[in-house]
Amino acid sequence: MHPTSRTLNLGILAHVDAGKTSLTERLLYAAGVIDEIGSVDAGNTQADSLEMERRRGITIKSAVVNFPLGSGKSAVSVNLIDTPGHPDFIAEVERVLGVLDGAVLVVSAVEGVQPQTRVLMRTLKRLSIPTLLFVNKADRPGADDARVLREIERELAVPVIRMGRVTAGIGTKAARISASTGGDEAYTRHLLDVLTTHDDDLLGAYLDHGTSLPYARLRTALAAQTRTARVYPVYVGSAITGAGIDGLVEGIGELLPAAHGDPHGPLSARVFKVERGQGGERIAYVRLFSGELGARAHVPVSGTRHKVTELAVFDRGKAVRRPVARAGQIATLRGLPTVRIGDVVGREPEGRPYGRVFAAPTLESVVVPADPERTGDLHTALAQLAEQDPLIGLRQDPDGGEPSVSLYGEVQKEVLAATLAEEYGITVSFRETTPICVERVTGTGAAYEVLDHEGNPFLATVGLRVEPAPVGSGVVFRREVELGSLPLGYMRAVEETVYATLRQGLSGWQVPDCAVTMTHSGFCSIRSTAGEFRALTPLVLMAALRQAGTVVHEPVHRFRLEFSQDAYPAVALALARHGAQPGTPVAVGDAYLVEGHLPADRVHGLERELPELTSGTGVLETAFAHYRPSRTPRVRERSDHNPLNREEYLLHAHRRM
């Protein structure tokens, strides 16, 4: 790749089985990067490199491949990031979104808009990521590009521009696509109507000149509004036959924005993926937003300096070793032993907020090794996998008990078991999947322990008050004591310990929203240490929390369920059996649409029953909605919860100090 060429970091997103990996293969083939198109069914695609992905025919991990586009001054080096389509692996998609310049959202011409399509489109809109839509599988029986376009307009609620249509052979391998051109009066009229909604200058020119506006000006306005995520061009074709691909490739090069960033500015990059090499070393995938990064350079990674021992950038397919990577590029780095997903290399990227985009996992399960002698190996393996996917949420009690992991769904559990077996040689089973609840503070409680008073063996005085806080506000730590009444290191020790302690409340669940105020403080200037304050704080905080009281809240999903009307009696009984709160059914043609709420741990059971209940016609879409007071006794206390016992705690605390 020429060092002065432009770069476009492009995400391919879709509902599972819409054909995005096949589209990736077709784009690589069209660019001349590969000589033969791989097949998902045959397990020989470029993007699905994991053995498990090839065997299952689904994308599990995001993958980066590269292809060149255009020539001369218009040349663009495209880093194409293929992402998982299954909702159980939405965390992989989340990490990629923050490094994209643009996206292609793939929709099936047969199935149309599907649950994950809606979730992804809402997120792309919210993040203002410029997006093209590609209606794939025009060669498949049942394809209907006109129907799917209407669904996109109605269900995704975005202003769309139809960039082509199937003119012959729809639903067959002979499907032919005609691109929309300036000679198509209906197209240019629609283009003008949509574009003038967002462009006052264009509207003024139209009012002055009528329909005589040059098509080139409309095309320029289309590019400008696509790059600012105000309009969404829709292409149609087939990744399998190649029909319509030329138009999509042209749109990628013309309508999506290339990466921008000053290669001479300060180094600023973000880690969005971590994997392990054959020798067990960590390989970090980073997107550079500013500056340049050289192999052998010493760089700050989230505050700690490390030496890059090897660097590669993506060029015509896979990663290729290079001496330097520049702003806009994606690089792989070796030599960063503690690097984690989300770490900043250099300065924090400006204008690129990083954090939660989708809801966190709402389910968990205990992992049990078939051979108890391999419990230690299991912990090590899960810790390494958690580096690659922090949302695994590995948790283990301090006494070395069984580990538990956070999950989005049952497929993720199956993949995790297969990964442990194939990569680490550890056979495991899982206990029953249970919801991840939270505890909410219901009242106000206060407690304190005074230095040198009976019952307090620590050389510290700590007093805390706990109160409820608004949902979503997080844990807020406040001080009523004078700032100078305690050394800053001791004050920081109390605050950090408050946050850590609230990861497990009275029933073992995290306490996410409350205000904790420090009301008392004191120390011995000669003998007190920060460790004394760290040891005393949990005792005081849990005493205050017991006085305040907490209520366990379980996660609830909102659902949207469409099914044939004759299946309503069976579906209604199933919804009641699974504890759902459905709304009134709405007739949509010969189908019913029901929306409502469903406990998170009941979603999989309903999904499993739905095909038989609806003769295969049921389509269920769910997403996390909120937490509600638990109505299920079995989830009110965490199964492995070990409540803090004062005598035992003091014994262990003194052993550690």
N, C-alpha and C positions, 0 to 999 in steps of 0.2 A: 504494500500500500504506500503510495507516495505521501510523504510527510505533510504536504500542503493540501491534500484532498479533504473534502468535507466528510463528516461522519454522521450517520443517522442510526440511532439506537431504537430499534423497532420491535415492539412486542406483538406476538400473535396470540390472541385470546379467543376462547370459545367455550361453549357447553361441551361436555364430553361427547366424543364421536361426531362432532360437526365437521371434522376433516382438517383441523389446523396443522397437524403434523404432515399430512399428505400435501397441504399447501406449501409448507416449508420445503419439502422435497422438490416440488414443482418450481418454486422460485429459485432454488439452487441450480436446478437443471437448466432453467431458462437463462440463467446468468453464466452458464458454462462451467460452474464449479464442480459438478458431478456429471459423469457420462451416462449414468443409468439411474432412473428414479427408483428409490427404495419403496417398499411396501410395509405398512403397519402390520398387516396380517402375516407377512413373511418375516417380520422382525429384523429388517435390514435398513432402517431409516437412519439418517445422519444424526438427528436430534435425540432420538431415544437410544442412548448408549448403554444404559443399565440393562443387565440380563433380564431383570424382572420386568422392565418396561417392554422389552422385545417379546417376552413370553406372554404377558397379559394384554399387550396391544394398547396400553394407555400410557400417557406421560405422567411421571411421578415427580421428577425433579426438573426445574427449569434448565434449559440448555442454550448455549450461545453458539451460533454459526455465523459465517460472514459471506457476503457476496458483493461484487462490484456492480454499480448501476451507472449507466451513461458513460460519457467520455469527455475529455477536454475539461473546460471550465465547469461543465455541469456534472462532472463525475462525483459520485457519492459512494462511500464505502458503508454498506449497511450491515450493522451488527443485529442479526435477527435473533430474538429471544423467544423460543418456543416454551410455552407455559402449560402446566397441567389444566385439564378441563374439569376433572372430577372435583366436586365441592369439598371432599375430605382433604384435598391438598391446596386449599385456597391460600394457605400461608405462603406457599411458593410464589403465587401470583402477587401477593401483597408486597413481598420484598423486591420484586422486579419493577413494580409501578413507579417507584421513586427514582429510577434511573432511565426512564423512557423519554424519548423525544416525540414519539408518535406510536400509534397502535393500529392493527388491523383486527377487527372483531368479526369472527367467522360465524355465519348463521347457515343452518342447513336449509336448502330449498325444499326439502321434504317435511322435516319436523317443524321448521319455522322457529319462531322465538320460543326459547325454552327457559326453565328457571334460572340457570346460571347465566344465560344471556342477559336477563334483566339485572341481576346482581352486578355483573361486570359493567354494563352500560351505565348504571347509576353511579358507579365508582369512577369511571372514566370521565363522566360529566362533572362530578364533584371536584375532581382533581384537574379539570380543564386540560386533559391530554388529547391532542389532535388525533382524530380517529377516522379511518376509512372502514366501511363495512363491506364484507364480501359474502354474497349469497352463493354458497358452494353446493355441489352435488346436483347441478342442473341436468346431469346425465342419468340420474336415478329415477326409477318409476315412482310416480307420485309427486315429482317436482312441480312447483308452481311459483315462479319468481314474482308474478304480480300479486298473488295472495300474501306471500311473505313480505313484500314491500309494504303492503297495507298493515300487516301485523307490526312491522318495525315502526311505522308512523304512529300507530295507535298505542302499542304497548310499551315502546321505549320512549315515546314522547320527545323525539328530537326532530329538528328540521332536516329533512333528507333531500338529496339531489340524486335522481336516478341517472347513473352514468352509462347504462346499457340495458339491453333486454334480450331475452331468448326469442329469436325470430323463426326458428325451425327446429324440429326434432327434440322438443323438450321431453325429458324423461328417458332419453336414449343416448347411446354413445355418439350419435350424430348431431347432438344439440349444437346449434350455431348461435353465436352472440353477435349482435350489432351494437357498436358503441354509439353513444349519443354524440351528435356533432352540431356545429353551428348552423348546418342546413336543416336541422329538425326544428320546425317552428314551435311545436308543443314543448320541446325540451328547453329552448331558449326563453320561451315565455315563462315557464315554471322557474327557470334559473333566475330570471329577472325578478319575479315575484318574491322568491325566497331571499335573494341577496339584498334587495332594497329594504327589507325589513330591518337589517342590521347596519346599513350604510347610507347615511343621509346624503353624502356627496353623490353617490350613485343614484339615489332617488331623485336628487335635484337634476342631474344630467338626463335622467329618463323623462322627467316632466318637461325639460327644455327641448329634448330631441325626439321624444316618443320612442318607438321601437327601433330606431335607427342606430342605437348604441352598437359599436363594433363588438363582435364576438370576442376578440382578443381582450377587450376591457372587462367583459364579463368573466372570462377565464382567469384574468388577473385577480379580480375580486373574489372569485371562488377559491383561489389558492390562499389569499389573505385571510378569508373567513374560516377556511378549514384549519389553517395553522393556528388560529386563535380559538379553536373548538367552538365556533358559533354555528357551523353547518357540518353535515356529515354525508359525504358522497357515498353512494351505494353501488357497488359493482356486482356482476353476476357471472358465474361460469362454473367450471369443473376442474378441481385440482388433479383429478385422475386423467382426464383427456387433454387438459391444457386449454380448453375453450375459455375465452375471456381473460386469460392470464396476462396477455400483452397489455390490455387496458389497465389492469390492476397495477402492473409494474410501472407503467407510465404515470399513474396516479401517485404511487409511492414517491417517485422521483420529483414530480411537479408540485404536489399539493401538501406534502408533509414537511415540516421544518427540520433542517439539519441541526446538529448540535452546535451550540454556541458557547464559547468560553475562551478566556485569554490564555494562550499557551505560555505567555511570558509572565503571567500573574503568579500569585502565591499558590502553592500546591493545595488542592482541595479535592478530596475523593471520598467515596462511600463504599464500604464492603456490603454487597448484597447476597453473596453466596459463599459458603465455605465447604470444601470437600477434602477428603483425605487422599494423598498419593499412595502409590504402591508401597512405599516405605513407611507409611503411617504419618508423614508430615502433612501439615495443613496447607491447603492451596486456597488463597483468597481471591475472589472475583471482585474487582473494584471498577466503578465508573468514575473517570476523572472529569471534574467540572471546571477546573482551572489549573494552570501550571503544567509542569511536566515531571515525570518520575523516571529515574534511571535505575538500571540494574546495578547492584552493589551500593546503592544509596542508603544512608541512614535516615529513616523517616519517623515522625511522631505518629503513633497509632493510638488514638484515644488517650493521649497524654504520656505514653511510654515510647521511647525511641527503640527502633529495631532496624536491622540491616536486611535489605531485600537481597536475597541470594540468587534469585532467578526471576526474570520477567518475560511475559509473552503477551502479544496482542493478537487479535483475530484478523485473519487475512485469507480470503478465498477459501472459506470452509472453517478449518479448525484454528486453534491457537498456535502461533509461531513465535519462537524466541526472538526478542528484539532488544537492543540496548536501551531503548527509551520508549515511554508511552506519553501521549500528549492529551491536552484538554479535549474532551469529547469522546475519547476512546474508552473501550473496556479492556482491562488487562487482568492477567492472572499473576499473582505474586506468591513466591515461596520465601521462607525465612522468617515468617512472623509467627512465633510459636504459641502466642496466646490470643491470636486474632479471633474475633467473633463477628457474627452477622450484625450489621448496624454500626460497626466501628467507623470512626472518621480517620482518614489518613490525611495529615496536614490540618488545614483549617476546616471548620464546619461549612458545608456548602450553603451559599446564600440563595434564598428563594426556593429552597428544596426541603420543606419540612419533612421530618421522618418520624413515623410513629404508627399507631394502630389505624388501619383503614377498614378492615373487616372485624367483626366481633371475635373475641378470643374463644378458644375451645370451651365447650360447656359440658364435656363428658370426661370421665377418667376411668382407668382400670388398673388393677394390680397385675404386675408381670411376675410369673412364677416359672423358674427354671425347672425343666424336667429332671435334671440332675442337681440336687441341692449342693453338691460339692462345687458347682460352677456359679454360685451366687455372687462371688466377688468378680468373676469375669463378666457376669451380666451387668453389674453396676458400672464397670469400666466401659463396656460396649454402649450402654444407654447414655453414659456421659458423653462419649464421642459422638453419638447420633444427635444428642441435644445441641452440640456445637453447630451441626449442620441445620438443625431445625429447633430453634429455641422454644417454639411453642409446644414442643413435646412436654415441656414443663416437668421434667424429671423431679420427683420428690421422694425423699426417704427419711424416715424418722431417725432421730439422733442415735438410737440404740441399734442401728444397723438392720432394721426390719426390711420387709419386702418393699421394693420400689414400685411407685405408681407413675403413670404417664397420662398426660392430657391428650384428648382425642377430639377430632371433628366428627368421626363416624366409624362404622365397622370396617369399611374397606381399608382405612388407615391402619387399623389393628392388624388386619391380615398382611398388609405390606410390611409392617414393623416386624411381625413374627418371621416372615420370609427373609427379611434383611438380616435378622439376628442369626438365622439358621445358615444362610448362604455366605455371609461375609465374616461371621464370627464363630460359626460352628456351634451355636447354642440353641437348643430346642426349648421353646417356651410355650406356655399356655397363658391365658388371661382369665382373670376372675370376671364376674358379671360387670358390665359397663354401668356406671352410676353417674348421676349428675354432679357437676362441680357447683356447690352452693356457696353462698356468702352469708355472713352474719351482719345484721344491722343493729346498731345501738338504739335502744328504746328510751333510755332516760339519762339522768346525770349521776355519775358516781365519782367519789374522790377517795384517795388513800395516801398515806405518807409513812415513811420510816425515818427515824431520827438517829443520827450517829451517836454511838455510846449508850443508846437506850436499850433496855432488855428486849431480846428477841431479834435485834438487828446486828448480825455479826460483821457487817461491812463498814468500812471507814468512809461512809457517805451518808448524806441526807438527801432524800428524793421524795417529793410530793407531786402527785399528778391528779388532774381532773379530766374525766372523759365525758363528752357530750355528743349527741347526734349531729350530723352535718348533712347538707342536701345531697341527694343521690347524684353521683358523678363528680363530686367536688374533691374526692380523694381524702387522704389523711392529712390534716393540717396540724402542725406542731406550733404552739404558742408559748410565750413566757410571761408569767406575772412576777417572777423574781427579777431583781435588777441584773442587768447584763454583766456588771463587774463583780457580782456576788460569787461567781464560780469561774475558774479558769476556762478559757474557750474550749480546750481539749476535753474537759469533763462535760461541758454542756453539749458538745457535739456527740460524745459517747452516749448520753441519755437520748438525744434525738434519734440517732441511728438505731439504737436498740428499740425505741418505740416502734419505728417502722418495721423492724425485723420481727418483733413480738406479735404484731397485729396480723402477721401472715396466718396465724392460727388463733382463733378466738376461743370462747368458752366451749364450743362444740367442735372445735378443730378446723373450722372454715375461716377463710380470710375475712378480715373486717375492713372493707374498702373505703368507707366514708364515715369519718368522725373527726372531731376536734379534740386534741389532747393538749392540755395546758399544764405547764410546770409551775407548781404553786409553792414548793419548798425546795431549798437547796442548802448544802453545807458540806464542809470538807475539813480534813486535818492537813494543814499546810505541809507537814513533814512526811506523813505516812500514806496519805490517800493517793490512789492511782485511778486512771481512767477505767481500768479493769474492775475496780470496786463499783463504779457507777454502772458499768455494763451488767454486772452481776445482780445488782439490787433492782434495777429498773423493771425487769419482767415481774418480779414479785409485787411491786407497787402497782404496776399497770393492770395486772390481772385482778388484783383486789378491787381496784376502781371499776374495772369492767364488770365484775360480778355484781357490784352495787348498782351499776347503771342498767345492767341486763341487756341481753341481745336476743334477737329472733332470727332463726335460720330462714333464708329465702332461697328458693330453687329457681333455676333458669327456665324460661318459657319461650317457645318459638311462636312466631306468627306463621300461619300456613295459608296456602292458596291451593285449593283442590278442585280439579275439573274432572268430571266423569259423566258417563251416559246416564240419562234420567232413570232408566229402568234399574240401575244399580243403587238408587238412593236408599231403600230400606236397609240393605246390607251395610252400606257405607255409614249411615247414621248410627247403627248399632256399634260399628267398629270405633267410631269417633267417641261415643260414650264410654266404651270399654277402655279406651286409652286416655280417658280423663280430659278430652278436648272440650273447648268452649266454642262451638261453631256458631256462625251467624246464620241468617236466613238464606236458603239457597236462591240463587238468581239464575233464571233460564237464559242460556246462551245457545240459540239454535236448538238442537236436540240434546244438549248437554246441560248439566247443572254446574254452577260455580259456587263453591262454599269457601268463605274465609273465616278465620278465627284464630284461637290460640291453643297450644298443645305443649305439655311438659316436654322438656328437651330429651329426657331419657325414654320417651315413648315414641319418638319420631321413627326410629329404625323399625320398631314393631309394626307400625302402621304401613311403612314403606313395603315391608315384607308381605303383608296381607293384601295390599292393594291390587296387584295383578289378578289374583283369583276373585276378589270381590267385584271387580269392574270388568272382567273379561279382557283385561289388558288395555282398557281405555283410560284408566285413571292417570292423571298427571299431578304430582304433588310437589309444591315448592314451599320450602321453609327457610326461615332465617331467624336469628336470635332477636327477641323483642325486648324483654325486660326480666327482672327477677320479681317473684311474688312470695309472700309467706308460705313456707312449705306446708303442703296438705298431705304429705306422705311420711308417716312415722319412720320408715326405714332410711330416709335421707336426712333426718334431723340432726344426727350426729355422725361425724366422719367415722368410717369403720375402723380406722387405725388410730383414732384419737387417743392420746394419753394425757389426760388433764394434769395441769401443773399441781403437784403435791408439794407443799412448803418444805416438809422435812426432807423428802427425797431430793428436792431441788437444792437445798442448802448443802446436803451431803455431797452431791455431784459438783456443785459450784466450788466448794473448798478443795476438792480433788483437782479441779482444772486450774485453780489459781496458784 
